[in-house]
Amino acid sequence: MNMPNLKDARKRTKEEVITKNYNNEKTVKNKLNNKTFYIKTYGCQMNEHDSENMIAILKEMGMNRVEDMEEADLILLNTCSIRENAHNKVFGMLGRIKHLKQTKKNIVVGLTGCMAQEEKVAEDIKNKYKWMDFVLGTHNIHKLSNIVYDSFKEKILKIDAPSIEGEIIENMPVDRQNKYKAYVNIMYGCDKFCTYCIVPYTRGKQRSRNKNDIIKEVESLVKDGYKEVTLLGQNVNAYGKDLNDNYNMANLLEDTAKTGIERVRFMTSHPWDFTDEMIDVIAKYKNIMPSIHLPVQSGNDKILKLMGRRYTKEEYLTLFNKLKKKIPNVAISTDIIVGFPNETDEEFQDTLNLVEECKFDLAYTFIFSKRVGTPAEKMKDSITIEEKEQRLYKLNELVNKYALLNNKKLEGKIVPVLVEQASDKDGFLMGYTDTNKLVNLKGPEKIIGSIVNVKITDAKTWSLNGEYIEK
């Protein structure tokens, strides 16, 4: 077994990152014809895109995807470790799968994603979940076909999740789950080591893809008729810092815009690496969307320092105001953690004050969650869960207030919307504005897959209603 190790996961060397081409694994191609697989994805856009790669690999093996777990020969969980709640959901799911496996003994069960790279999780599975078939780490997705094939042949738990700094695997197959919007990884890993975050340990060191490989992928998407691309990374703003060729995120944004793709987005941004040059490029190109996700996490300098965030409240506000001033109609969303160890009422009030000042279009809010192996795990915490829940409730009230006020400003206005599909609301279609706001709209099905003008008729906290305006 190739187990993850927290000590190794912390290592960062100056060794050059190796880039390899994906091996089509011809030895197992089409060897599992007519077998079925079920995949469930937890977590971020990076995980969603990883699942697109895994789906493609399994289909190359001849497998067919099913939506009902009980109909599957292979059950694959692609997991997230950012918060305890995500852990609990996965282990709850494994409980259901174990029950299913008692009646359907031949099913293969695998776990991938960030949880697979956690030392404690891998140890727990090794000792308490021996009925499972495999655990595959984030660095080894390209080996999925071999471990799946072996698991169908021999019923022995296999763990392949080494804690390494990581490589870059190019030309992985991909089965994109959206016909009009695509994810493109521009970098992997993270070197920031915020004290509460497990991601640098589960995803390895920061490593940027070659710019030519990225642009080639985007150009291929344009050729295939895609309307929108989202450039992905744990910290996209740091793109290129490890390449030592003076080519940075601002350069990549500009070159991506020049491909002619109609919409360019990127996430997730760390304020530390958001440069003036980036802001100027976003403002310059109409096809770079005026929508920025800019996690702040706290509005108090002491808490920010304890979090290892590397900026102050004032520095964040300076960046925020530059974005608002230079990018017309920009919408800014954020992430906020409440109840960081020993956060006082006054320190929490600083976060509320920041929200009052910024009036974010949207905020993803969370109660602090201890992650095993991070520095914050060892911090003594004097705050009760009841206090934390009360703070979250108070914060959400304020966030929702400004989300609604910002949406209300769009009532009566005509905005561009990429229409994606029929809405869950009967008789409506759904899509997203340039500022990444969900719109349910009235219009003909023929506009699905197009960017159209929509008049906003009603604004709610989390979505907008509108009517298609024919040119």
C-alpha positions as CSV (number, residue, x, y, z in Angstrom):
1,M,0.0,0.0,0.0
2,N,1.2,3.5,-0.9
3,M,-0.1,5.5,2.1
4,P,-0.3,9.3,2.5
5,N,2.0,10.8,5.1
6,L,1.4,14.2,6.7
7,K,5.1,14.9,7.2
8,D,5.8,14.3,3.5
9,A,2.8,16.3,2.5
10,R,4.3,19.4,4.1
11,K,7.5,19.3,2.1
12,R,8.3,21.9,-0.5
13,T,11.5,21.7,-2.5
14,K,12.8,23.6,-5.5
15,E,12.9,20.5,-7.7
16,E,11.5,21.1,-11.2
17,V,8.0,19.8,-11.7
18,I,7.8,16.9,-14.1
19,T,5.2,17.1,-17.0
20,K,4.1,13.8,-18.5
21,N,1.7,12.9,-21.2
22,Y,-1.2,10.7,-20.2
23,N,-0.7,7.0,-21.1
24,N,-3.9,5.6,-22.7
25,E,-3.4,2.5,-20.6
26,K,-4.0,0.3,-23.7
27,T,-3.6,-2.8,-21.5
28,V,-7.1,-2.1,-20.0
29,K,-8.8,-0.2,-22.7
30,N,-12.2,-1.7,-23.5
31,K,-11.5,-4.5,-21.0
32,L,-14.6,-3.8,-18.9
33,N,-17.2,-3.5,-21.7
34,N,-20.8,-3.5,-20.4
35,K,-19.9,-2.9,-16.8
36,T,-21.5,0.1,-15.2
37,F,-20.2,2.8,-12.8
38,Y,-21.7,5.4,-10.5
39,I,-19.8,8.4,-9.5
40,K,-20.6,11.0,-6.8
41,T,-18.6,14.2,-6.5
42,Y,-18.2,16.3,-3.4
43,G,-16.6,19.8,-3.1
44,C,-15.1,22.4,-5.4
45,Q,-14.9,23.0,-9.2
46,M,-11.5,21.3,-9.2
47,N,-13.1,18.1,-8.0
48,E,-15.9,18.5,-10.6
49,H,-13.3,18.7,-13.3
50,D,-11.3,15.7,-11.8
51,S,-14.6,13.7,-12.1
52,E,-14.9,14.7,-15.7
53,N,-11.4,13.1,-16.3
54,M,-12.4,10.0,-14.3
55,I,-15.7,9.6,-16.2
56,A,-13.8,9.7,-19.5
57,I,-11.2,7.2,-18.3
58,L,-13.9,4.8,-17.2
59,K,-15.7,5.1,-20.5
60,E,-12.5,4.4,-22.3
61,M,-12.5,1.1,-20.4
62,G,-15.9,0.3,-22.0
63,M,-17.9,1.1,-18.9
64,N,-21.3,2.8,-18.9
65,R,-22.4,5.4,-16.4
66,V,-25.6,4.9,-14.4
67,E,-27.4,7.4,-12.1
68,D,-28.6,4.8,-9.6
69,M,-25.9,3.4,-7.2
70,E,-27.7,0.1,-6.9
71,E,-27.3,-0.5,-10.6
72,A,-23.6,0.0,-10.6
73,D,-20.7,-2.5,-10.8
74,L,-18.3,0.2,-9.6
75,I,-19.2,2.9,-7.1
76,L,-16.7,5.8,-7.0
77,L,-16.7,8.7,-4.5
78,N,-14.7,11.7,-5.4
79,T,-14.3,13.4,-2.1
80,C,-13.6,16.8,-0.5
81,S,-11.8,17.4,2.8
82,I,-12.2,21.2,3.3
83,R,-14.6,20.8,6.2
84,E,-15.7,18.2,8.7
85,N,-19.2,18.2,7.2
86,A,-17.9,17.0,3.9
87,H,-16.1,14.1,5.8
88,N,-19.2,13.1,7.6
89,K,-21.2,13.0,4.4
90,V,-18.7,10.7,2.7
91,F,-18.5,8.3,5.7
92,G,-22.3,8.3,5.9
93,M,-22.4,7.3,2.2
94,L,-19.9,4.6,2.8
95,G,-22.2,3.2,5.5
96,R,-25.0,2.9,2.9
97,I,-22.6,1.3,0.3
98,K,-21.4,-1.2,2.9
99,H,-25.1,-2.3,3.4
100,L,-25.5,-2.6,-0.4
101,K,-22.3,-4.6,-0.7
102,Q,-23.6,-7.2,1.7
103,T,-26.3,-8.1,-0.9
104,K,-24.3,-7.3,-4.0
105,K,-20.9,-8.7,-3.1
106,N,-19.2,-8.2,-6.5
107,I,-19.5,-4.4,-6.7
108,V,-16.2,-2.5,-6.6
109,V,-16.0,0.5,-4.3
110,G,-13.4,3.2,-4.6
111,L,-12.6,6.5,-2.9
112,T,-10.7,9.3,-4.6
113,G,-10.2,13.1,-4.1
114,C,-8.8,15.1,-1.2
115,M,-9.9,12.7,1.6
116,A,-7.9,10.0,-0.1
117,Q,-4.7,12.1,0.6
118,E,-5.4,12.5,4.3
119,E,-3.2,10.3,6.5
120,K,-5.9,9.7,9.1
121,V,-8.6,8.9,6.5
122,A,-6.4,6.4,4.7
123,E,-5.4,4.8,8.1
124,D,-9.1,4.5,9.1
125,I,-10.0,2.9,5.8
126,K,-7.1,0.5,6.0
127,N,-8.2,-0.6,9.5
128,K,-11.9,-0.2,9.6
129,Y,-13.1,-0.3,6.0
130,K,-11.3,-3.4,4.7
131,W,-14.4,-4.3,2.6
132,M,-13.6,-1.4,0.3
133,D,-11.6,-2.1,-2.9
134,F,-9.3,0.9,-3.5
135,V,-8.3,4.4,-2.4
136,L,-6.6,6.6,-5.1
137,G,-5.0,9.9,-4.3
138,T,-5.2,13.2,-6.1
139,H,-1.8,12.7,-7.6
140,N,-2.7,9.5,-9.3
141,I,-6.0,10.1,-11.1
142,H,-4.2,9.0,-14.4
143,K,-3.8,5.6,-12.8
144,L,-7.5,5.1,-12.3
145,S,-8.0,2.5,-15.1
146,N,-5.3,0.1,-13.7
147,I,-6.5,0.2,-10.1
148,V,-10.2,-0.3,-11.3
149,Y,-9.2,-3.2,-13.5
150,D,-7.2,-4.8,-10.8
151,S,-10.0,-4.4,-8.3
152,F,-12.4,-6.3,-10.5
153,K,-9.9,-9.2,-10.7
154,E,-8.9,-9.4,-7.0
155,K,-10.8,-8.4,-3.9
156,I,-8.0,-6.9,-1.8
157,L,-8.0,-3.3,-0.5
158,K,-5.5,-1.2,-2.5
159,I,-4.3,2.3,-1.4
160,D,-2.3,4.4,-3.8
161,A,-2.2,7.9,-2.4
162,P,1.5,8.9,-1.9
163,S,2.2,12.3,-0.3
164,I,4.4,13.8,-3.1
165,E,4.8,17.3,-4.4
166,G,3.1,16.3,-7.6
167,E,3.6,16.2,-11.3
168,I,1.5,17.6,-14.3
169,I,-0.2,15.1,-16.5
170,E,-1.2,16.5,-19.9
171,N,-3.7,15.2,-22.4
172,M,-6.0,13.5,-19.9
173,P,-9.2,12.4,-21.5
174,V,-12.2,14.5,-20.4
175,D,-16.0,14.0,-20.5
176,R,-17.3,17.5,-20.1
177,Q,-20.6,17.6,-18.2
178,N,-21.7,20.9,-19.6
179,K,-22.1,21.5,-23.4
180,Y,-21.4,25.3,-23.2
181,K,-19.2,25.9,-20.2
182,A,-15.8,24.2,-19.6
183,Y,-13.3,24.0,-16.8
184,V,-9.6,24.3,-17.6
185,N,-6.9,23.6,-15.0
186,I,-4.1,26.1,-15.2
187,M,-2.3,25.0,-12.1
188,Y,-2.4,22.5,-9.3
189,G,-1.5,22.6,-5.6
190,C,-1.0,25.4,-3.2
191,D,2.0,26.8,-1.2
192,K,0.1,29.3,1.0
193,F,-0.5,27.0,4.0
194,C,-3.3,29.0,5.6
195,T,-3.4,27.6,9.1
196,Y,-6.9,26.2,8.9
197,C,-6.6,24.7,5.4
198,I,-5.8,21.1,4.5
199,V,-5.6,21.7,0.7
200,P,-1.8,22.3,0.5
201,Y,-1.4,18.8,2.1
202,T,-3.9,17.0,-0.1
203,R,-3.0,18.7,-3.5
204,G,0.7,19.1,-3.3
205,K,3.0,22.0,-4.2
206,Q,2.0,24.8,-6.5
207,R,2.7,23.9,-10.1
208,S,1.6,25.7,-13.2
209,R,0.8,24.2,-16.5
210,N,2.7,25.4,-19.6
211,K,0.9,28.4,-21.1
212,N,0.9,26.8,-24.6
213,D,-0.9,23.7,-23.3
214,I,-3.5,25.9,-21.7
215,I,-4.1,28.1,-24.7
216,K,-4.2,25.1,-27.0
217,E,-7.0,23.6,-24.8
218,V,-9.0,26.8,-24.8
219,E,-8.6,27.1,-28.6
220,S,-9.9,23.6,-28.9
221,L,-13.0,24.5,-26.8
222,V,-13.6,27.5,-29.0
223,K,-13.5,25.3,-32.1
224,D,-15.9,22.9,-30.4
225,G,-18.4,25.7,-29.8
226,Y,-18.0,26.3,-26.1
227,K,-19.1,29.7,-25.0
228,E,-17.4,30.0,-21.6
229,V,-14.2,28.8,-19.9
230,T,-13.3,28.9,-16.2
231,L,-9.6,28.8,-15.5
232,L,-9.1,26.7,-12.3
233,G,-6.5,26.5,-9.6
234,Q,-6.3,26.5,-5.8
235,N,-4.8,29.9,-6.1
236,V,-5.1,31.0,-9.7
237,N,-3.5,34.5,-9.1
238,A,-0.2,32.8,-8.4
239,Y,-0.1,31.2,-11.8
240,G,3.4,31.2,-13.3
241,K,5.3,32.1,-10.1
242,D,6.9,28.6,-10.2
243,L,7.9,28.8,-13.9
244,N,10.5,31.6,-13.7
245,D,9.8,32.9,-17.1
246,N,8.0,36.2,-16.2
247,Y,4.8,35.0,-17.6
248,N,2.0,35.5,-15.1
249,M,-1.8,35.4,-14.5
250,A,-2.3,38.7,-16.2
251,N,-0.5,37.5,-19.3
252,L,-2.5,34.2,-19.3
253,L,-5.9,36.1,-18.9
254,E,-5.0,38.3,-21.8
255,D,-4.0,35.4,-24.1
256,T,-7.1,33.5,-23.1
257,A,-9.3,36.5,-24.0
258,K,-7.5,36.7,-27.3
259,T,-8.6,33.2,-28.3
260,G,-12.1,34.7,-28.9
261,I,-13.9,32.6,-26.4
262,E,-17.0,34.6,-25.5
263,R,-16.7,34.3,-21.7
264,V,-13.6,33.9,-19.5
265,R,-13.8,33.3,-15.7
266,F,-11.2,32.3,-13.2
267,M,-11.2,31.0,-9.6
268,T,-10.2,30.9,-6.8
269,S,-8.3,34.1,-6.1
270,H,-6.1,34.8,-3.1
271,P,-5.9,38.6,-2.4
272,W,-2.2,38.3,-1.8
273,D,-1.5,37.6,-5.5
274,F,-4.1,39.9,-7.1
275,T,-2.0,42.4,-9.1
276,D,-2.9,45.8,-10.6
277,E,-1.8,44.3,-14.0
278,M,-4.5,41.6,-13.6
279,I,-7.1,44.3,-12.8
280,D,-6.2,46.3,-15.9
281,V,-6.4,43.2,-18.2
282,I,-9.9,42.3,-16.8
283,A,-11.1,45.9,-17.4
284,K,-9.6,45.9,-20.9
285,Y,-11.3,42.8,-22.3
286,K,-15.1,42.5,-22.6
287,N,-15.0,38.7,-22.7
288,I,-13.3,38.5,-19.3
289,M,-16.3,38.5,-17.0
290,P,-16.8,41.2,-14.4
291,S,-17.2,38.7,-11.6
292,I,-14.5,38.1,-9.0
293,H,-14.5,35.6,-6.2
294,L,-12.2,37.1,-3.6
295,P,-12.1,35.2,-0.2
296,V,-11.5,37.4,2.8
297,Q,-12.2,34.9,5.5
298,S,-12.2,37.5,8.3
299,G,-12.4,41.2,8.8
300,N,-10.1,41.3,11.8
301,D,-6.3,41.7,11.5
302,K,-5.4,39.5,14.4
303,I,-7.6,36.7,13.1
304,L,-6.2,37.1,9.6
305,K,-2.7,36.8,11.0
306,L,-3.6,33.7,13.0
307,M,-5.1,32.3,9.8
308,G,-1.9,32.9,7.9
309,R,-3.7,35.0,5.2
310,R,-0.8,37.5,4.6
311,Y,-2.9,40.6,4.3
312,T,-4.6,43.0,6.6
313,K,-8.2,44.2,6.5
314,E,-7.1,47.6,5.0
315,E,-5.0,45.8,2.3
316,Y,-8.1,43.8,1.3
317,L,-10.3,46.9,1.2
318,T,-7.7,48.7,-1.0
319,L,-7.8,45.8,-3.5
320,F,-11.6,45.6,-3.3
321,N,-12.0,49.3,-4.0
322,K,-9.6,49.1,-6.9
323,L,-11.7,46.3,-8.5
324,K,-14.9,48.3,-8.0
325,K,-13.3,51.5,-9.4
326,K,-11.6,50.0,-12.5
327,I,-14.0,47.2,-13.6
328,P,-17.4,48.5,-14.7
329,N,-20.3,46.7,-12.9
330,V,-18.0,44.2,-11.2
331,A,-19.7,41.7,-8.9
332,I,-17.5,40.5,-6.0
333,S,-18.2,37.4,-3.9
334,T,-16.2,36.1,-1.0
335,D,-15.7,33.3,1.6
336,I,-16.0,34.0,5.4
337,I,-15.2,31.8,8.4
338,V,-16.8,32.5,11.7
339,G,-15.7,31.1,15.1
340,F,-12.0,30.8,14.3
341,P,-10.3,29.6,17.6
342,N,-10.8,32.2,20.4
343,E,-12.4,34.8,18.0
344,T,-13.9,37.4,20.3
345,D,-17.2,39.2,19.9
346,E,-15.3,42.4,19.0
347,E,-13.2,40.5,16.4
348,F,-16.4,39.0,14.9
349,Q,-17.9,42.5,14.8
350,D,-15.0,43.6,12.6
351,T,-16.1,40.9,10.1
352,L,-19.7,42.3,10.1
353,N,-18.3,45.8,9.6
354,L,-16.3,44.6,6.6
355,V,-19.5,43.1,5.1
356,E,-21.3,46.3,5.7
357,E,-18.6,48.2,3.9
358,C,-18.1,45.8,1.0
359,K,-21.8,44.9,0.5
360,F,-20.7,41.6,-1.3
361,D,-22.9,40.3,-4.1
362,L,-22.6,36.9,-2.5
363,A,-20.7,35.2,0.4
364,Y,-20.1,31.6,1.2
365,T,-20.1,31.4,5.0
366,F,-18.8,28.7,7.3
367,I,-18.2,27.8,10.9
368,F,-14.5,27.0,11.5
369,S,-13.8,23.3,11.1
370,K,-10.8,21.7,12.5
371,R,-8.8,19.7,10.0
372,V,-6.4,17.1,11.2
373,G,-2.7,18.1,10.6
374,T,-3.2,21.8,10.2
375,P,-1.8,24.3,12.7
376,A,-5.2,25.6,13.6
377,E,-6.2,22.1,14.8
378,K,-3.9,22.5,17.8
379,M,-5.2,25.9,18.8
380,K,-7.2,25.9,22.0
381,D,-10.8,27.1,21.4
382,S,-12.9,28.8,24.0
383,I,-16.0,29.4,21.8
384,T,-19.0,27.1,22.1
385,I,-20.7,25.7,19.1
386,E,-23.9,27.6,20.1
387,E,-22.0,30.9,19.9
388,K,-20.5,30.0,16.5
389,E,-24.0,29.1,15.2
390,Q,-25.4,32.4,16.5
391,R,-22.6,34.3,14.7
392,L,-23.2,32.4,11.5
393,Y,-26.9,33.3,11.6
394,K,-26.1,36.9,12.2
395,L,-23.6,37.0,9.4
396,N,-25.9,35.3,7.0
397,E,-28.7,37.8,7.7
398,L,-26.3,40.6,6.7
399,V,-25.0,38.7,3.6
400,N,-28.5,38.0,2.4
401,K,-29.5,41.6,2.9
402,Y,-26.8,42.8,0.5
403,A,-27.2,39.9,-1.9
404,L,-30.9,40.9,-2.3
405,L,-30.1,44.7,-2.6
406,N,-27.5,44.0,-5.3
407,N,-29.9,41.8,-7.2
408,K,-32.7,44.4,-6.9
409,K,-30.5,46.9,-8.7
410,L,-30.9,44.8,-11.8
411,E,-34.7,44.9,-11.9
412,G,-35.8,46.4,-15.2
413,K,-32.3,46.2,-16.7
414,I,-31.3,44.1,-19.7
415,V,-28.4,41.8,-19.1
416,P,-26.5,39.2,-21.1
417,V,-27.3,35.6,-20.1
418,L,-25.7,32.3,-21.2
419,V,-28.8,30.0,-21.4
420,E,-27.8,26.5,-20.3
421,Q,-30.9,24.3,-20.0
422,A,-34.5,24.0,-18.8
423,S,-35.0,25.3,-15.3
424,D,-36.3,23.4,-12.3
425,K,-39.1,25.9,-12.5
426,D,-41.7,24.7,-14.9
427,G,-41.9,26.7,-18.1
428,F,-38.6,28.5,-17.5
429,L,-35.0,28.2,-18.8
430,M,-32.0,28.9,-16.7
431,G,-28.6,30.6,-17.2
432,Y,-26.1,33.0,-15.8
433,T,-25.4,36.7,-16.3
434,D,-21.9,38.0,-17.0
435,T,-21.7,38.8,-13.2
436,N,-22.5,35.1,-12.5
437,K,-26.0,35.5,-11.2
438,L,-28.5,32.7,-11.7
439,V,-31.5,33.7,-13.9
440,N,-34.7,31.8,-14.5
441,L,-36.2,33.2,-17.7
442,K,-39.1,32.9,-20.1
443,G,-37.9,32.1,-23.6
444,P,-37.9,29.6,-26.5
445,E,-35.8,26.4,-26.2
446,K,-33.9,27.4,-29.3
447,I,-31.9,29.9,-27.3
448,I,-30.3,27.2,-25.1
449,G,-26.6,27.4,-25.7
450,S,-26.6,31.1,-26.7
451,I,-25.8,34.3,-24.9
452,V,-28.9,36.4,-25.2
453,N,-30.4,39.6,-23.8
454,V,-32.7,39.2,-20.8
455,K,-34.8,41.8,-19.1
456,I,-34.8,41.2,-15.3
457,T,-38.4,41.3,-14.0
458,D,-37.9,40.2,-10.4
459,A,-35.0,39.9,-8.1
460,K,-34.7,37.4,-5.2
461,T,-31.8,36.8,-2.8
462,W,-30.2,34.0,-4.7
463,S,-31.7,34.3,-8.2
464,L,-33.3,36.5,-10.8
465,N,-36.4,36.1,-12.9
466,G,-36.4,37.5,-16.5
467,E,-37.7,37.6,-20.0
468,Y,-35.8,36.9,-23.2
469,I,-35.5,40.0,-25.4
470,E,-35.3,39.1,-29.0
471,K,-32.9,41.4,-31.0
